[in-house]
Amino acid sequence: GRDREALLVAGAYELLEVVGRDGEAALGQAGEDRVDVRPAALVEDEAELFGFVAKAQREKLGDADGVVAFHRPSEYVQRMQTATVDEILRAIDEAARVQPGGAIAFDGDGTLWAGDIGEDFFEAALSRGPHAVTREPLAREAAEGGVVVAANAGARDLAHAIHAAYLAGKFSEERICEIVAWIAGGWTHDELRAFCKSTIEAVGLRDRLHGEAIRVLRHAQSSGIEAYLVSASPLDIVEAAAAVVGIPLDHVTAVRERVSSDGIVECGVVRPIPYGEGKVTNLRAL
């Protein structure tokens, strides 16, 4: 969580003060089409995870006017360093001078580009229609997660119900990241790769790139610093996006779906996935 500061200072994230449609708390990102509305308790947990502090302590940080995440009856503000892109570039140059080489890691969704390409992929895959082999594992996920669905619900309806529960803060984010990755179960891996490339084009990713973050990326690459992309979105859609921003595929880690020896996508993922502390674990494995 606190490692996000390097991305925050690049201007990729901004926390919003938001009250959800159900009157509970929410965290969002500036410039996004959707706000992730979740119960207040989850916001409080995330505040602790990402280093937020109570409003009463804001003056101690010297940031009385800071952007806040709202939680009834408390408010939190994140302790973050702010810097211009030019200041970041100078810091990169100085680090490269003192210790040549090194690496820089970026998140994808909300950092290098606006929006969530995992969500884009999930919506497109459900529009196409999930394979019948996904129904049983989706039903199992719904049952284990306490998601109530009709006994005869099909794969698409199950997937929509699970996703709605996640948006309402009633289903694990880590598990939804896994489901999004294997929702293509039953497809061939070649079909999946082609689908991801066409989806990236369809959603206009090139028009959603964050100029400030891309400038940092290009400067690091031109300085001989290796750039990595770490994401909790599905690997194949992230690789398609990496090709757009110019990050080599062997420098990408994301949620990898299992694929059979004959090239069929299975309903499962390779764990640990790059979510939370798993991002560090998977990055070190590259």
Disulfide bonds with the S-S distance in Angstrom:
none
